[in-house]
Amino acid sequence: MPMAGRESIYLRVDPKLKDFLVASASVNRKTLNTFCVDILSDRRKIKTLIAIEKSNHEIANLFSKMGVNINQLARHCNSTGEAATPEQLLQILEEAKAMQKEILTAFAKKEGG
């Protein structure tokens, strides 16, 4: 039963997330409810997570745009026979993929994953 001045929130999470939260609460000697409330009460962390999510979304959009640009360049080259050769385009694509992997690895390290 909820305490006076408190509201209830019901969440559905996947089993792995629930197991993680339960284990983390236990390690911190807190109930699952108290642990989750503590997390949700930290507005600075929430703002940080929102900023990270926004940044990640922007990065994903940039990679998508880069892919579209490469495809347009390849289509132009294939239809006109001008500009870069297919081999050069493939090299550019491979370099872009390597750059993407490098950036994603750096972000994963930065976020602790």
N, C-alpha and C positions, 0 to 999 in steps of 0.2 A: 504494500500500500504506500502510495507516495506521501512524502512528508509535506507539511504545510509550507506554502510558498515555493514548492517545487513542481516542475512539469515533467511528464514522462515523454521519452522519445523511444520508439521501437525501431530497431535496425535489423536488416537481414544482411548477413555477410557470408562469404564462402567459408567452408570448414577450415581451410588453412589459415585464414585471417583470424577466425575465432580462436583456433589453437594458439596462434602467436600472441593474441591479446591476453588470453587466459594465462599462458606461461609467463608473459611479461608482468602481469599483475602479481602473479605468485612470487616471482623473483623480487619484486618491490614490496612484498608483504602487504598487498592491498587487495580489496575485493575487485572483481572485474568492473563493477559499477563505478567504484571510486577511481580506479585507474583510468577508465574512459572519460569520466567527468574531468579529471585532472588534465588529460590531454586536450579535451574540447574547451576547457576554460582558459587555456594559454593562447590568448588572441595574437600574440607576437608570432608564435609558431604557426598558427593558422594563416596569418598574413604572409609569412615566409613560404609556406606550402603553396599558397595561391600564386605567389610571384614565381615560384619554380615551375608550377604547372603552366602558367602563362608563357614563360620563357621557353619551356619545352615545346609548347604548341607552336610558337613562333618559329622555332628551329625546324620543326617538322614541316611547316609551311614553306620555309626557305628551301629545304631539300626537295620538296615536291616541285616547287617552281624551277629549281635547277634541273630536275629530271625532264620537265616539260620543255625547257629551253634546249636541252640536249636533243630531245626527240624532234623538235622543230628544225634544229640545225641539221640533223641527220636526214630528215625528210627533204629539206631544201637541197642538200648535197646530192641525194639520190635522184631527185627529179631533174635537177639542172646539170649535174656533173661538175658543178663549180665548188670552190672552197676545199675543205679538207677531204681526204680520202677516207673510205670506210675504216681502214686500219688506224688512221689518226683519230677518228671519232671514237673507236673502241678504246684506244689508249686514253683519251680524255675521260671516257666513261669509267675506266678502271681507276684512274687517278681520283675521280670524284667519289667513287665507292670507297677507296682507301681513306680519303679525307673524311668522309661521313663516319666510317668506322672509328677513326682516330678521335673525332669530336665526341661521338657517343661514348667511347671508352673514357674520355676525360670527364664527361658529365657523370658517368656512373661512379667514377672514383670520387668526384667532388661530393656526390650525394651519399656516399658510403655504401654503394651497391656494387 
